[in-house]
Amino acid sequence: MAALPAPPTRLPGDRSWALFLDLDGTVCAYRDDPAQVALDPAQHALLTRLSTLLDGALCIVSGRSSADLERILGALPLWRVGEHGSRADELRDNAFQAQLVAAEMALHKLSAEEPGTWVERKPSSCALHYRHARDRADCLRKALLPLGHTLDQMRLLDGHLVFEFTTRFSDKGSALWRLMQRAPFTGRIPVAVGDDVTDEDMFTAASALGGFAVAVGPRISAAAAFQLADARAVDRWLRQLAEGEPYALA
């Protein structure tokens, strides 16, 4: 399958986009230690500029916890959605919490048997990272799939060097849908940008609402209309949007 074209490099004349950006692998390059991911001053300025141009309709949609997003984004004037769009009402559900604990215990047990892996617990999900055990991906997947079939409140996400059990009933796509129903997003054209399979729900939602998606990296996406090579290419594209003159509308 041939690479997709690059996305438009200018905002429409009415600046009517609503921009939904994944964080790791999209706005920021991956790091061996996810705790080392941070925005530099130029990125702060760029995202602030874009948010102003879009009248605040810019949201970071990430699998990271809300606390982690606050650490990275700080006081930036951006909307942010963490943990793949999970909702507070799901966190209060006793059946979900019981299954989350079961998933965490299983991941810790597996991690103890697999050097180079580590477990991250979040309020609504639990992840097994294996970026230091990349050759074990197939074995880890095979070990986790049966557990996924027993947890009817959860689903197993097969992400970039991570397997994550999260809520079955919400995702990045449902988060985009919810935000598009409220100001300043309502009535705008949703543009979703991300690099991972966990972004596909967001891509599908953006397309269904009359917008489009931009896939980042070499991964093939059936739901994306455009493609950028990596986080550096995303940065260059966002700068073109922020610095260029909007194109005239017919």
Secondary structure per residue as TSV (DSSP state, phi and psi in degrees):
chain	resnum	aa	ss	phi	psi
A	1	M	-	360.0	127.2
A	2	A	-	-69.9	153.7
A	3	A	-	-63.2	148.3
A	4	L	-	-78.3	159.2
A	5	P	-	-68.4	162.3
A	6	A	-	-72.5	151.9
A	7	P	-	-74.0	165.1
A	8	P	-	-55.6	142.3
A	9	T	S	-102.4	6.7
A	10	R	S	-132.5	145.3
A	11	L	-	-72.1	151.9
A	12	P	B	-63.8	159.5
A	13	G	T	-57.3	-32.2
A	14	D	T	-91.8	4.9
A	15	R	-	49.6	45.4
A	16	S	-	-92.2	12.1
A	17	W	E	-74.3	153.0
A	18	A	E	-118.4	119.1
A	19	L	E	-102.1	124.7
A	20	F	E	-117.9	112.7
A	21	L	E	-115.6	127.4
A	22	D	-	-66.6	160.5
A	23	L	T	-99.0	-72.8
A	24	D	B	-70.0	127.9
A	25	G	T	84.2	-4.3
A	26	T	T	-124.8	-72.0
A	27	V	T	-75.2	-39.0
A	28	C	B	-119.9	143.6
A	29	A	-	-71.0	153.3
A	30	Y	-	-66.0	146.5
A	31	R	-	-124.0	151.3
A	32	D	S	-59.1	-35.2
A	33	D	S	-109.6	108.1
A	34	P	G	-57.2	-24.3
A	35	A	G	-68.8	-15.3
A	36	Q	G	-87.3	-6.7
A	37	V	-	-68.1	130.2
A	38	A	-	-153.9	158.3
A	39	L	-	-93.4	138.2
A	40	D	-	-88.4	169.3
A	41	P	H	-56.9	-35.5
A	42	A	H	-65.8	-38.0
A	43	Q	H	-68.2	-38.6
A	44	H	H	-56.0	-49.6
A	45	A	H	-63.9	-40.4
A	46	L	H	-64.5	-48.1
A	47	L	H	-67.3	-35.6
A	48	T	H	-64.0	-43.3
A	49	R	H	-61.6	-46.1
A	50	L	H	-64.8	-40.9
A	51	S	H	-60.7	-39.6
A	52	T	H	-65.3	-45.3
A	53	L	H	-61.3	-33.6
A	54	L	T	-96.3	15.5
A	55	D	T	55.4	35.2
A	56	G	T	89.9	-1.8
A	57	A	-	-85.2	60.6
A	58	L	E	-136.0	126.8
A	59	C	E	-133.6	134.9
A	60	I	E	-89.3	122.3
A	61	V	E	-117.7	111.9
A	62	S	-	-135.3	161.4
A	63	G	S	-83.7	-8.9
A	64	R	S	-67.3	159.1
A	65	S	-	-68.2	159.2
A	66	S	H	-60.3	-38.5
A	67	A	H	-63.9	-39.8
A	68	D	H	-66.0	-40.3
A	69	L	H	-63.2	-39.4
A	70	E	H	-63.2	-38.4
A	71	R	H	-62.7	-42.9
A	72	I	H	-79.7	-42.1
A	73	L	H	-90.8	-25.4
A	74	G	T	55.4	-130.9
A	75	A	T	-89.2	11.4
A	76	L	-	-56.3	138.6
A	77	P	S	-78.6	62.3
A	78	L	-	-125.8	144.8
A	79	W	E	-71.6	149.4
A	80	R	E	-145.5	139.5
A	81	V	E	-126.9	124.3
A	82	G	-	-107.6	172.5
A	83	E	G	50.3	44.8
A	84	H	G	58.4	28.2
A	85	G	G	86.2	16.6
A	86	S	-	-63.5	153.3
A	87	R	-	-110.9	154.8
A	88	A	H	-61.5	-35.0
A	89	D	H	-65.3	-29.8
A	90	E	H	-68.9	-33.7
A	91	L	H	-68.5	-23.0
A	92	R	T	-87.8	-4.5
A	93	D	-	-79.5	122.0
A	94	N	H	-64.0	-38.6
A	95	A	H	-65.3	-40.4
A	96	F	H	-64.7	-45.9
A	97	Q	H	-61.2	-38.3
A	98	A	H	-63.9	-40.8
A	99	Q	H	-71.3	-33.4
A	100	L	H	-63.4	-41.5
A	101	V	H	-63.4	-41.9
A	102	A	H	-62.9	-41.5
A	103	A	H	-64.0	-42.7
A	104	E	H	-61.6	-44.0
A	105	M	H	-61.9	-41.8
A	106	A	H	-66.1	-39.5
A	107	L	H	-68.0	-39.6
A	108	H	H	-63.6	-39.9
A	109	K	H	-63.5	-45.0
A	110	L	H	-66.0	-41.8
A	111	S	H	-62.4	-35.2
A	112	A	H	-65.2	-23.3
A	113	E	H	-94.9	-9.9
A	114	E	S	-125.2	95.1
A	115	P	T	-57.3	144.5
A	116	G	T	90.6	-0.6
A	117	T	-	-109.9	156.5
A	118	W	E	-150.8	154.2
A	119	V	E	-104.9	136.2
A	120	E	E	-120.6	119.5
A	121	R	E	-97.2	130.1
A	122	K	-	-119.5	168.4
A	123	P	S	-56.3	-34.1
A	124	S	S	-123.8	11.3
A	125	S	E	-158.5	168.6
A	126	C	E	-143.2	130.6
A	127	A	E	-122.9	145.7
A	128	L	E	-110.8	110.8
A	129	H	E	-90.4	139.4
A	130	Y	-	-138.3	32.6
A	131	R	T	-65.8	-17.3
A	132	H	T	-101.5	12.5
A	133	A	-	-143.7	49.0
A	134	R	G	-60.2	-31.8
A	135	D	G	-72.5	-7.1
A	136	R	G	-98.9	8.3
A	137	A	H	-56.1	-48.4
A	138	D	H	-64.6	-40.4
A	139	C	H	-67.0	-40.5
A	140	L	H	-65.1	-43.4
A	141	R	H	-60.4	-44.5
A	142	K	H	-63.0	-35.5
A	143	A	H	-73.2	-30.5
A	144	L	H	-91.4	-24.8
A	145	L	H	-57.4	-44.9
A	146	P	H	-60.5	-37.6
A	147	L	H	-63.5	-40.6
A	148	G	H	-58.7	-33.0
A	149	H	H	-71.6	-18.5
A	150	T	H	-94.1	-9.9
A	151	L	-	-107.0	92.9
A	152	D	T	-76.4	-11.7
A	153	Q	T	-92.0	-6.9
A	154	M	E	-129.0	164.0
A	155	R	E	-133.4	153.8
A	156	L	E	-98.2	118.3
A	157	L	E	-94.7	130.9
A	158	D	E	-103.6	86.3
A	159	G	E	-97.3	-164.3
A	160	H	T	-76.0	101.5
A	161	L	T	59.6	31.4
A	162	V	E	-153.6	141.9
A	163	F	E	-112.7	133.5
A	164	E	E	-138.1	129.5
A	165	F	E	-92.7	122.2
A	166	T	E	-139.9	176.7
A	167	T	E	-61.7	141.7
A	168	R	S	-79.4	-17.8
A	169	F	S	-103.3	-0.3
A	170	S	-	-148.8	157.4
A	171	D	-	-157.5	-174.1
A	172	K	H	-63.5	-30.4
A	173	G	H	-68.3	-44.7
A	174	S	H	-67.0	-31.7
A	175	A	H	-64.4	-42.3
A	176	L	H	-62.3	-44.1
A	177	W	H	-57.2	-45.7
A	178	R	H	-63.1	-44.4
A	179	L	H	-66.9	-33.1
A	180	M	T	-68.8	-8.2
A	181	Q	T	-92.6	0.0
A	182	R	S	-134.8	157.4
A	183	A	T	-67.4	145.2
A	184	P	T	-93.2	14.2
A	185	F	T	-86.5	-30.9
A	186	T	T	-57.9	138.7
A	187	G	T	81.9	-1.6
A	188	R	S	-96.9	174.4
A	189	I	E	-97.5	112.7
A	190	P	E	-73.9	132.6
A	191	V	E	-123.9	114.2
A	192	A	E	-107.1	134.5
A	193	V	E	-131.5	127.0
A	194	G	E	-167.8	166.4
A	195	D	S	-113.7	-10.7
A	196	D	S	-115.9	164.7
A	197	V	G	-61.4	-26.3
A	198	T	G	-68.8	-11.3
A	199	D	G	-90.8	-7.8
A	200	E	H	-61.3	-37.2
A	201	D	H	-61.6	-38.8
A	202	M	H	-67.0	-39.7
A	203	F	H	-61.2	-47.1
A	204	T	H	-62.8	-41.7
A	205	A	H	-64.7	-43.3
A	206	A	H	-61.0	-43.8
A	207	S	H	-65.0	-40.7
A	208	A	H	-65.0	-26.0
A	209	L	T	-96.0	15.5
A	210	G	T	89.4	9.0
A	211	G	-	-104.2	-150.0
A	212	F	E	-153.9	168.7
A	213	A	E	-124.0	150.8
A	214	V	E	-122.4	113.8
A	215	A	E	-84.2	140.0
A	216	V	E	-112.4	131.4
A	217	G	S	93.8	-175.8
A	218	P	S	-81.7	-10.2
A	219	R	-	-61.7	134.9
A	220	I	-	-78.8	129.0
A	221	S	-	-125.1	122.2
A	222	A	S	-75.7	-18.8
A	223	A	S	-95.6	-8.9
A	224	A	-	-93.5	145.8
A	225	A	S	-99.1	-21.1
A	226	F	E	-135.5	169.0
A	227	Q	E	-149.4	143.4
A	228	L	E	-128.0	151.3
A	229	A	S	-70.7	-41.2
A	230	D	S	-166.9	-173.5
A	231	A	H	-63.8	-33.0
A	232	R	H	-65.5	-38.3
A	233	A	H	-67.4	-36.1
A	234	V	H	-61.9	-43.9
A	235	D	H	-59.8	-44.9
A	236	R	H	-62.7	-40.8
A	237	W	H	-64.8	-44.9
A	238	L	H	-62.8	-35.1
A	239	R	H	-68.0	-37.4
A	240	Q	H	-61.7	-42.1
A	241	L	H	-63.6	-40.9
A	242	A	H	-74.9	-30.9
A	243	E	H	-101.7	-18.2
A	244	G	S	-83.8	163.9
A	245	E	-	-79.4	134.0
A	246	P	-	-59.6	145.7
A	247	Y	B	-80.7	148.8
A	248	A	-	-71.8	139.0
A	249	L	-	-87.7	143.6
A	250	A	-	-68.1	360.0
